Amino acid sequence: MSDDILTQRRGRVLWITFNRPQARNAMKLTMYERLVELCTEINADDELRAVVLTGAGDKAFVAGTDISEFEAFKAPDDALNYEHKIGGVVDMLERVRIPLIAAIRGACTGGGMSIATACDLRIATPSSRFGFPVARTLGNCLSIANYARLVDIVGPTVVKEMVYLAKLIDAQRALAAGFLNEVLPDENGVLERAAEIAETIAGNAPLTIRATKEALRRIASDGRTADDRDLILSCYMSDDFREGMKAFFEKRPADWTGH
């Protein structure tokens, strides 16, 4: 197995580290494929409660796709297949049933920005920079689906600013635009804060969190009329719901099992 993506399990939290610091953690196609495998593994693991994604070193979360991957592009299908592949990876990330937390240091650009967009929560440092500078680098574009994901979070005005001007926005601008949940006061502590957030999530009712994540995904995809009956029943008919009521009356913390 390649060391370009490292995983470490810490109790009920899985840590995923993009591990090409010499290339600012730029993604090889094999790394995207490994992410898809990890999504499948996470969804099959009932004990996991949260995932933290981060980049090795302090220069980048992920600085896009490794440009060497584009050298062989010649036919129309090369471009279409690439964007279809990346879209599938981001879609898989969105569909992971537990929360994903992006702990961002340094550059979060191109494909890295798409990966972070698919996460549920995003925290960063003051040096973090965000955007799709393709109008001054490769001259390519995103798929409609990836544009739409970003528009849903920051709105079309910020997307146009980033792409038209090939502009990387700083952490405070990303926070104000709603892309980030927190900006740490200095460069230290982002991983510790990510661990705190993940452990808090891990201690809360997992079925509530899963239902909420899936409900928000359905709203983005299908609107407010999306079917929610399975989500409601998954919570109200669960052992955890009965445990929650019992714990409330007994004035003690609930022992959540996810069943």
PAKOLVEX-921239 format. One record per residue (C-alpha): residue in three letters; x, y, z. Coordinates in Angstrom, 1 decimal. Example, Ala and Ser with C-alpha at 12.3 -4.5 7.8 and 13.67 -1.06 7.14 Angstrom:
ATOM  aa      x      y      z
ATOM ALA   12.3   -4.5    7.8
ATOM SER   13.7   -1.1    7.1
***
This chain:
ATOM  aa      x      y      z
ATOM MET    0.0    0.0    0.0
ATOM SER    1.3    3.5   -0.9
ATOM ASP    2.4    5.8    1.9
ATOM ASP    0.9    8.8    0.0
ATOM ILE   -2.2    8.5    2.2
ATOM LEU   -1.7    7.5    5.8
ATOM THR   -4.4    6.4    8.2
ATOM GLN   -4.4    6.2   11.9
ATOM ARG   -7.3    5.0   14.1
ATOM ARG   -7.6    6.8   17.5
ATOM GLY  -10.5    5.1   19.3
ATOM ARG  -13.7    6.0   17.4
ATOM VAL  -12.0    8.6   15.2
ATOM LEU  -10.1    7.8   11.9
ATOM TRP   -7.3   10.2   10.9
ATOM ILE   -6.5   10.4    7.2
ATOM THR   -3.3   12.3    6.2
ATOM PHE   -2.4   13.3    2.7
ATOM ASN    1.3   12.5    2.8
ATOM ARG    3.3   14.1   -0.1
ATOM PRO    4.7   17.2    1.7
ATOM GLN    7.5   17.5   -0.9
ATOM ALA    4.8   18.2   -3.5
ATOM ARG    2.5   20.2   -1.2
ATOM ASN    0.4   17.1   -0.9
ATOM ALA   -0.7   17.3   -4.5
ATOM MET   -3.0   14.4   -5.4
ATOM LYS   -2.0   11.5   -7.7
ATOM LEU   -4.8    9.6   -9.3
ATOM THR   -4.0    6.6   -7.1
ATOM MET   -4.6    8.8   -4.1
ATOM TYR   -8.1    9.6   -5.3
ATOM GLU   -8.7    5.9   -5.8
ATOM ARG   -7.5    5.2   -2.2
ATOM LEU   -9.9    7.8   -0.9
ATOM VAL  -12.8    6.0   -2.5
ATOM GLU  -11.6    2.7   -0.9
ATOM LEU  -11.4    4.4    2.5
ATOM CYS  -15.0    5.8    2.1
ATOM THR  -16.2    2.2    1.6
ATOM GLU  -14.2    1.0    4.6
ATOM ILE  -15.5    3.8    6.9
ATOM ASN  -19.1    3.2    5.9
ATOM ALA  -18.7   -0.5    6.8
ATOM ASP  -17.3    0.2   10.3
ATOM ASP  -20.0    0.7   12.8
ATOM GLU  -17.6    1.7   15.6
ATOM LEU  -16.3    4.8   13.8
ATOM ARG  -17.9    8.1   14.8
ATOM ALA  -15.8   10.8   12.9
ATOM VAL  -13.0   11.3   10.4
ATOM VAL  -10.3   13.9   10.4
ATOM LEU   -8.6   14.7    7.1
ATOM THR   -5.3   16.8    7.1
ATOM GLY   -2.1   17.3    5.1
ATOM ALA    1.4   16.3    6.1
ATOM GLY    3.5   19.3    7.1
ATOM ASP    2.3   22.9    7.4
ATOM LYS    2.6   24.1    3.8
ATOM ALA   -0.6   22.5    2.3
ATOM PHE   -3.8   20.6    3.0
ATOM VAL   -3.9   19.5   -0.6
ATOM ALA   -2.5   21.8   -3.4
ATOM GLY   -4.7   20.3   -6.1
ATOM THR   -4.0   17.4   -8.5
ATOM ASP   -0.4   16.7   -9.4
ATOM ILE    0.1   18.4  -12.8
ATOM SER    2.1   15.4  -14.1
ATOM GLU   -1.2   13.5  -14.2
ATOM PHE   -2.4   15.8  -17.0
ATOM GLU    0.6   15.3  -19.4
ATOM ALA   -1.0   12.4  -21.2
ATOM PHE   -4.3   14.2  -21.9
ATOM LYS   -5.0   14.3  -25.6
ATOM ALA   -8.5   13.1  -26.4
ATOM PRO  -11.9   14.5  -25.2
ATOM ASP  -12.5   11.4  -23.1
ATOM ASP   -9.3   12.1  -21.1
ATOM ALA  -10.8   15.4  -19.8
ATOM LEU  -14.3   14.0  -19.3
ATOM ASN  -13.2   10.9  -17.6
ATOM TYR  -10.9   12.9  -15.2
ATOM GLU  -13.7   15.2  -14.1
ATOM HIS  -16.1   12.3  -13.8
ATOM LYS  -13.6   10.5  -11.6
ATOM ILE  -13.0   13.4   -9.4
ATOM GLY  -16.7   14.1   -9.2
ATOM GLY  -17.2   10.5   -8.1
ATOM VAL  -14.6   10.8   -5.3
ATOM VAL  -16.1   14.0   -4.0
ATOM ASP  -19.6   12.4   -4.1
ATOM MET  -18.3    9.4   -2.1
ATOM LEU  -16.8   11.7    0.5
ATOM GLU  -20.2   13.5    0.8
ATOM ARG  -22.0   10.2    1.3
ATOM VAL  -19.7    9.0    4.1
ATOM ARG  -22.3    8.4    6.9
ATOM ILE  -20.2   10.0    9.7
ATOM PRO  -18.9   13.6    9.9
ATOM LEU  -15.7   14.5    8.1
ATOM ILE  -13.5   17.3    9.6
ATOM ALA  -10.9   19.0    7.4
ATOM ALA   -8.0   20.3    9.5
ATOM ILE   -6.3   22.7    7.1
ATOM ARG   -2.8   24.2    7.2
ATOM GLY   -1.4   26.1    4.2
ATOM ALA   -2.7   25.8    0.7
ATOM CYS   -6.2   24.3    0.1
ATOM THR   -6.5   24.6   -3.7
ATOM GLY   -8.0   22.9   -6.7
ATOM GLY   -8.8   19.3   -6.0
ATOM GLY   -7.9   20.0   -2.3
ATOM MET  -10.6   22.7   -2.2
ATOM SER  -13.1   20.2   -3.6
ATOM ILE  -12.1   17.6   -1.0
ATOM ALA  -12.5   20.2    1.8
ATOM THR  -15.9   21.3    0.4
ATOM ALA  -17.1   17.7    0.7
ATOM CYS  -16.2   17.7    4.4
ATOM ASP  -18.8   18.6    7.1
ATOM LEU  -16.6   20.9    9.2
ATOM ARG  -13.5   22.9    8.3
ATOM ILE  -11.0   24.5   10.5
ATOM ALA   -7.8   26.3    9.5
ATOM THR   -4.8   28.4   10.5
ATOM PRO   -4.1   32.1    9.7
ATOM SER   -1.7   31.1    6.9
ATOM SER   -4.3   28.9    5.1
ATOM ARG   -5.3   30.0    1.6
ATOM PHE   -8.2   28.8   -0.5
ATOM GLY   -9.3   28.8   -4.1
ATOM PHE   -9.1   27.5   -7.7
ATOM PRO   -6.4   29.4   -9.5
ATOM VAL   -6.9   27.5  -12.7
ATOM ALA   -7.4   30.7  -14.8
ATOM ARG   -3.7   31.5  -14.3
ATOM THR   -2.3   28.0  -14.1
ATOM LEU   -3.7   25.2  -16.3
ATOM GLY   -6.7   26.9  -18.0
ATOM ASN   -9.0   24.1  -17.1
ATOM CYS  -12.3   24.2  -15.2
ATOM LEU  -14.4   22.3  -12.7
ATOM SER  -17.4   20.1  -13.3
ATOM ILE  -20.9   21.6  -12.7
ATOM ALA  -21.3   19.4   -9.7
ATOM ASN  -18.1   20.7   -8.0
ATOM TYR  -19.1   24.3   -8.8
ATOM ALA  -22.5   23.7   -7.3
ATOM ARG  -21.1   22.3   -4.1
ATOM LEU  -19.0   25.4   -3.6
ATOM VAL  -21.8   27.7   -4.6
ATOM ASP  -24.0   26.0   -2.0
ATOM ILE  -21.5   27.0    0.7
ATOM VAL  -20.0   30.4   -0.2
ATOM GLY  -22.4   31.6   -2.9
ATOM PRO  -21.7   32.5   -6.6
ATOM THR  -20.1   35.9   -5.9
ATOM VAL  -17.2   34.3   -4.0
ATOM VAL  -16.8   31.5   -6.5
ATOM LYS  -16.5   34.1   -9.3
ATOM GLU  -14.0   36.1   -7.3
ATOM MET  -11.8   33.1   -6.8
ATOM VAL  -12.0   31.8  -10.3
ATOM TYR  -12.2   34.9  -12.5
ATOM LEU   -9.4   36.6  -10.6
ATOM ALA   -7.4   33.4  -10.0
ATOM LYS   -7.4   34.6   -6.4
ATOM LEU   -6.7   32.7   -3.3
ATOM ILE   -8.7   34.0   -0.4
ATOM ASP   -7.3   34.0    3.1
ATOM ALA   -8.6   32.2    6.2
ATOM GLN  -10.6   35.2    7.5
ATOM ARG  -12.3   35.8    4.2
ATOM ALA  -13.1   32.0    4.0
ATOM LEU  -14.5   32.2    7.5
ATOM ALA  -16.6   35.3    6.7
ATOM ALA  -17.9   33.5    3.5
ATOM GLY  -19.1   30.6    5.5
ATOM PHE  -16.5   28.1    4.2
ATOM LEU  -14.7   27.7    7.5
ATOM ASN  -16.1   26.9   10.9
ATOM GLU  -13.1   28.2   12.9
ATOM VAL   -9.7   29.9   12.3
ATOM LEU   -7.3   29.1   15.0
ATOM PRO   -5.5   32.1   16.6
ATOM ASP   -2.0   30.9   15.4
ATOM GLU   -0.4   28.2   13.4
ATOM ASN   -0.3   25.8   16.3
ATOM GLY   -3.2   23.8   17.6
ATOM VAL   -5.2   23.0   14.5
ATOM LEU   -4.7   19.2   14.9
ATOM GLU   -5.5   19.4   18.6
ATOM ARG   -8.6   21.4   17.9
ATOM ALA   -9.7   18.9   15.2
ATOM ALA   -9.2   16.1   17.8
ATOM GLU  -11.4   17.9   20.3
ATOM ILE  -14.2   18.4   17.7
ATOM ALA  -14.0   14.8   16.6
ATOM GLU  -14.1   13.5   20.2
ATOM THR  -17.1   15.7   20.9
ATOM ILE  -18.9   14.3   17.9
ATOM ALA  -17.9   10.8   18.9
ATOM GLY  -19.6   11.3   22.3
ATOM ASN  -22.9   12.4   20.8
ATOM ALA  -25.8   10.4   19.5
ATOM PRO  -24.5    8.8   16.3
ATOM LEU  -27.9    8.1   14.7
ATOM THR  -29.0   11.8   15.2
ATOM ILE  -25.7   12.9   13.5
ATOM ARG  -26.1   10.3   10.6
ATOM ALA  -29.7   11.3   10.0
ATOM THR  -28.8   15.0   10.0
ATOM LYS  -25.9   14.6    7.6
ATOM GLU  -28.0   12.6    5.2
ATOM ALA  -31.0   15.0    5.5
ATOM LEU  -28.8   17.9    4.6
ATOM ARG  -27.3   16.0    1.6
ATOM ARG  -30.8   15.2    0.4
ATOM ILE  -31.9   18.8    0.7
ATOM ALA  -29.0   20.0   -1.4
ATOM SER  -29.7   17.3   -4.0
ATOM ASP  -33.5   17.1   -4.0
ATOM GLY  -34.8   20.1   -2.1
ATOM ARG  -37.0   20.4    0.9
ATOM THR  -39.5   17.8   -0.3
ATOM ALA  -36.9   15.0   -0.2
ATOM ASP  -38.2   11.8    1.5
ATOM ASP  -37.2   11.7    5.2
ATOM ARG  -39.3    8.8    6.5
ATOM ASP  -36.4    6.4    6.8
ATOM LEU  -34.3    9.0    8.6
ATOM ILE  -37.0    9.7   11.1
ATOM LEU  -37.6    6.0   11.8
ATOM SER  -33.9    5.3   12.1
ATOM CYS  -33.8    7.5   15.1
ATOM TYR  -37.2    7.2   16.8
ATOM MET  -37.3    3.4   16.5
ATOM SER  -33.8    2.9   17.8
ATOM ASP  -32.4    1.5   21.0
ATOM ASP  -30.6    4.8   21.4
ATOM PHE  -33.8    6.8   21.4
ATOM ARG  -35.1    4.7   24.3
ATOM GLU  -31.7    4.9   26.0
ATOM GLY  -31.8    8.7   25.6
ATOM MET  -35.2    9.0   27.3
ATOM LYS  -34.2    6.7   30.1
ATOM ALA  -30.9    8.6   30.7
ATOM PHE  -32.9   11.9   30.7
ATOM PHE  -35.2   10.8   33.4
ATOM GLU  -32.3    9.2   35.4
ATOM LYS  -30.3   12.4   35.1
ATOM ARG  -27.2   10.8   33.6
ATOM PRO  -25.3   10.8   30.3
ATOM ALA  -26.8    8.5   27.7
ATOM ASP  -24.8    5.4   26.6
ATOM TRP  -25.1    5.7   22.8
ATOM THR  -24.5    2.5   20.8
ATOM GLY  -25.6    3.6   17.3
ATOM HIS  -28.4    1.0   17.3
***
